[in-house]
Amino acid sequence: MRLKHVPASTGIQWVKQGVQTFFRQPFAISGLFFMFMAALSLMSIVPFLGSMVAIAITPAATLGLMAASRDASRGVFPMPSTLITAFRKDPKSTRAMLILGGIYVASLLLLVTVAMLLGPTLPDDVAETGLTPEVISTIFNSPGLWLSLLLYIPVLMMFWHAPALVHWHGVTPVKSLFFSLLACWTNKGAMVMYSLAWFGLLMISVFVVTMISRAIGGAAMGFAVYPLMLVMASVFYASLFFTYKDSFEFDTDLDAVID
């Protein structure tokens, strides 16, 4: 397995492939994503610990959605069990994925700590007054918030390909973070175009929904937004497999490795 450099225009192609793959199996992929979000919501009911577990399984769930995208791209219907692909291989792989999830939790806790330490002092009555314009302005002018967002970029890059590297190639969790970061940096042009394409697609979708809601009544806005967000998120996760597939050169056929 070696790093592969692709042109910046490939980022747009990744989005197209995600859209095409989603519409091959729209109900299966959106259903799996809905299951993922439902599981996170149920876990988050338990204070703190539930949220930590939900964050910890995110890399594993991401791997499951990537596997679903790969199946759909080959014309195979992704079964519900595809979502737990990360835990179906062997104990060693499961343990590595859980370690990766633990590192993800630790990384986010560190970012939250930075935001809190450098964050603003909010009024004592903010729980009663709510998010007033003054409070919102104070939060957005906080250096801790912007530093945390800036630091999240390398964290995101480290975990972008890590689940696939750990599960499908047996890379250790720590090494997978390094290789993922390096792959994202090597193809930073494509990743930027990928991000811009997604931003543009999101803006167009919001514009269309807004125009439709104005035409048929504002009450329809709520009914349109949630399905739109579900579809957009499902398509996004469907596209992740292609960012991974094109970022590495494999010594053996990728399908053989995944199978």
N, C-alpha and C positions, 0 to 999 in steps of 0.2 A: 504494500500500500504506500503510495507516494502522493504528495500534494500536487494538485493540478491547477494551473492558472487558466482562467477563462476571460474573454473580453467583457467589458462593462455591459454590453447589450444583452448578455446572457441573463442578467438580473430581470429584465423584462420578460424574457422567455420563461423563466421560472414561474412568474406570476401566470402567464398564459397556460403553462402546463398544469398549474394548480387548478385553474378554472376548468380546463378541459377534463381533468381527472375527476373533479367534483361532480360535474354533470354526467359522467359515466355512471356514477353510483351516488346520486345526491341524497337519497333517503338514508342509505347506509352510513355515509360519512358524516352527515349532519346528525344522525341518530347517535353515532359513537361520540361525537363531540358533546351532544346533550347529556349522554350518560356520564361523561367525564365531569362536566360542570355540575351535574346533580350530585355526583359522589363528593365533589369538593364542598358543595353547599351543606351536605349532611355532616361531613366531618367538621366543618366550621361551627356547627352547633355547640360542640364541646369547647368551652372557653380555652384559649391559648393552645393547649395540647392538640386539639382538633385542627386548628389552623396550621400548626407546625407539621402535622402529619400530611395535611393537604398539600402543603408546599413541597414536602419531601417526596411525594409520589408524582409530582409534576414531570420530572424528567422521564420516568417510566411511562406515564400516560402519553407524553410527547412521542416516545418511541412507538407506542401502540398506534397512534394516529398516523405516524409515518409508515408503519407496516400496512395500515389500511389503505393509504394512498398508493403504495406500491402494488397491492392486490388489485385495486380499482384500475390502475393504469394498465394492468395485464388482462382486464376483463373478468377478474375474479371478484365475487361478491364478498366483501369483508364481513365476517361473522362478529357477533358481539365479543367473543373471546379474544378477538384480535387486540382489543384494548389492553389486555393484560399480557401481551406478548413478552414483555420484559421479565415476567415471573414464570414463564413456562419452559425455559430452556434447560437450566440445571441450577443447583444450589450456588455454585460459584458465580454464575452470571447474575443471579438474583441478589446475592450479597454485594457484588460490585455495583449494581444499580441502586441498592439501598444506601451504600456509601456515597455514591454520587448525589443522591437526594439529600443526604445529611450535609454534604458540603454546600449544596444549594441553599439549604436552610441557614447555615452559618453565614454564608455570604450576604443573604438578604438581611439577617439580623444585624450584621456589621453595618450595612448601609443605613438601616433604620436608626441604629445607635448614633451614627455620624449626623444624621438629620436632626435627631433630638438634641444632641450636645450643642450643635451649632444653630439650632432652630430658634425662633423668636419666642418670647414670653407672651402667652395669650392671656387675655383678661380672665379673671376668676369667674365671671358670670357667662362665659362663652357657651356653657351647656344650656343656659336658659335663653340667651339671646340668639344663639345659632350663628351661622356663618354670615355675618354682616359684611358689607363691602369693605369696611375697615379691617376686619379680621382676615378676609381673603387677601387683601393687599399686603398685610403684614406677613402672611404665609408665603406669598409669591416673591416677596422681597428678601426672604430668608436665604443666606448663603448656604446653610445646611441642606436645604431642599435642592438647590441647583448643583451642589457638589455631589450629593447622593445620586442625582440623575446622571451626572457626568460619569461617576464611578460605575453606574449600572451598565454602561455601554460595554466595557471590557468583560464584565460578568456575563452579560448576554452573549457576547462572542465566545466566551469559554464554554458555555453550555449549549451553544447552537447545534454542534455536531456531536457533542459528547455522548448522549444516549445511544446513538447509532454506533459509534466507535466502541463503546463498552460492550454492547450486546452482540453486534454482528461480527466484530473483529477481535473481541477478547482483549482490548486495550484496557490497561488499568485506569481507574477513575482519574487519578492525578495526571497521568500522561494524556488521557483523552481531553482534558481541559486545555492542556498545552497545544495539542495538535489542532483542536477546534479553533482556538484563538489564532494560531498561525494560519490556518486555512482561511478564516474570515479576513485576516489582514492581507493575505496573498491575493484574495479576490475582492478587495475592498471596493473597487470600482463597480463590480457586479452587485455587491451588497448594497451600495448606495443607490444604484439604479433600481434595485429590488424594493428598497424602502420607499423611494420616490414614487414608483409605480403603484405601490400599495396605498400610499397617501392620496395619490390622484384618483385611484379607483374608489377609495372611501369617500372622498369629497364628491365625486360624481354620483355615487349611490345616495348620499345624504341629500344632494340637490334634487335628484329625481323624486325621492320620497317626499321632500318638502313641497315640490310642485304638485304632486298628486294629492297630498293632504289638503293643500289650499284649494284644489279644484273640487274635491268631494267633501271637504269639511275637516276642521282641525281635529275632531275627535278620532279621525282615522289614523292620525299620526302615531299614536301609541300602538295601534294594531300593526302598523307597518314597520316600526323601528325594531322591535324585538326579533321578528323573523329575519329582517335584514342583517342584524348583528350576528344572528346564528349562522346565516349563510356565509357572511364575510369571514367570520372566525373559522368556520369549517374549511372554506377555500384556502385560507391562510395556512392552516395546518396541513392541508393536502399538498401545498407547494413546498413544504419543508423537505420532503423526501428528495426533491429534485435539486435543491441547493446542496444537499449532502452528496448525492450521486455524481454531480458535476465537479465537486471540489476535490475529489481524490481519484487517483488511478489505481486500479486493483490488479494484483498479480493473477487472480483467477476471476472467472465470470461472477459478477455481482449477484446474479440470481442464484447461482450455486451456493454462494456464501450465505445468503439470506435464508435460502431453503434449508 
